[in-house]
Amino acid sequence: MELRQLRSFVVVAEEMNVGRAATRLHLTQPSLSRQIAALERDLGVELFARVKRRFVLTAAGATFLAEAQDLLRRSEEAVRAAQRTQRGELGTLRLRFVQSATFEPLPQILGAFRRAYPEVVLDLESWTTLRQTEALRDGRIDVGLLRPTAPADATAAVRLAPELASRVVAEDSLVAVLPARHRLARRKRLRLAELADEPFVFYSRPSGPVVHDTIIGFCRAAGFTPRIQQAADVQTIVALVAAGLGVSLLISPTPPTNPDAVVYRELSDDLPPWPLSVAWSPDNRSPVLERFLELI
């Protein structure tokens, strides 16, 4: 049984006239009659009968018509789904992102992508740059929003994953995070050295080794090594700063907070900007990934 036979049968059933059905199908009447006869032989049932010179469906034909119409509808849906998947309009995008991307770039990017491709499933999770890089190489994710280089180290991405492609989407700065009642909170800009005697609330190194080591390096270059209370994520860091457990340093954009609890202040030190990049494997031929990269 072939789909063309099903289409022919449905049109004949709709017209109840072989001549009109043949015209609709752009077939000759004998060719159409042979298709219907072959379908009846394949099924082992009679689909049409003549009753008082009228062409009518048999009981088996009426049952088969409903099923044939459903099969044709589903086959058309399958074709459209395959075509839309090829265009990147359907499918899944496995995207991972660093925490510092969550407060501005990620919502902007995902909002635009969702508007353009509303039926793509988004598989999202916050991962460190290192974990993203390993997963991109292994093909376990499609795209990462990460910080593959430390500031002033433009070759780090190449050393980390030479087989991956990346594109810088933002360059962000480091800011000081202070309790709102801190003695330095009234200042608009601070020098990093002014925080030398403060207790720090900061990422544990496994939560982001590149960020951790680079910021500690900035502090040491400013003449001190910070005393650290560890926290696993940005929200916890901000909450502990608000509670007065210490100060911190975060990559902007920063999470929205109550200014009566926590303030963010620029640093006057000559620190390089911190690139945020989108990264992917050129070997990944996912149409959804292609659409995402076009949008980026």
QUIDALIN-V876892 format. One record per backbone hydrogen bond with DSSP energy under -1.0 kcal/mol. NH is the residue of the N-H (numbers start at 1). CO is the residue of the C=O. If there is no record, write none. Layout:
BEGIN
nh = {NH/NH}
co = {CO/CO}
END
This chain:
BEGIN
nh = {6/7/8/9/10/11/12/13/14/15/16/21/22/23/24/25/27/32/33/34/35/36/37/38/39/40/41/42/43/44/45/49/51/54/56/58/62/63/64/65/66/67/68/69/70/71/72/73/74/75/76/77/78/79/80/81/82/83/84/85/86/87/88/89/93/95/96/97/98/101/102/106/108/109/110/111/112/113/114/115/116/117/120/121/123/125/127/132/133/134/135/136/137/138/140/142/143/144/145/146/153/156/159/160/161/164/165/167/169/170/172/175/176/177/178/180/182/185/187/190/194/195/196/198/200/201/202/204/207/208/212/213/214/215/216/217/218/219/220/221/222/223/224/229/231/237/238/239/240/241/242/243/244/245/247/248/250/252/261/262/263/265/266/268/271/274/276/277/278/279/280/284/290/291/292/293/294/295/296}
co = {2/3/4/5/6/7/8/9/10/11/12/17/18/19/20/21/22/28/29/30/31/32/33/34/35/36/37/38/39/40/40/56/54/51/49/47/58/59/60/61/62/63/64/65/66/67/68/69/70/71/72/73/74/75/76/77/78/79/80/81/82/83/85/84/121/123/143/125/145/98/99/101/104/105/106/107/108/109/110/111/112/113/117/91/93/95/97/128/129/130/131/132/133/134/135/94/94/279/96/277/150/153/155/156/157/161/280/278/276/276/274/250/265/248/263/261/179/182/184/266/191/192/193/195/227/247/229/231/204/205/208/209/210/211/212/213/214/215/216/217/218/220/219/200/202/233/234/235/236/237/238/239/241/240/199/177/175/173/258/258/178/176/188/190/269/172/170/146/167/144/165/281/286/287/288/289/290/291/292}
END
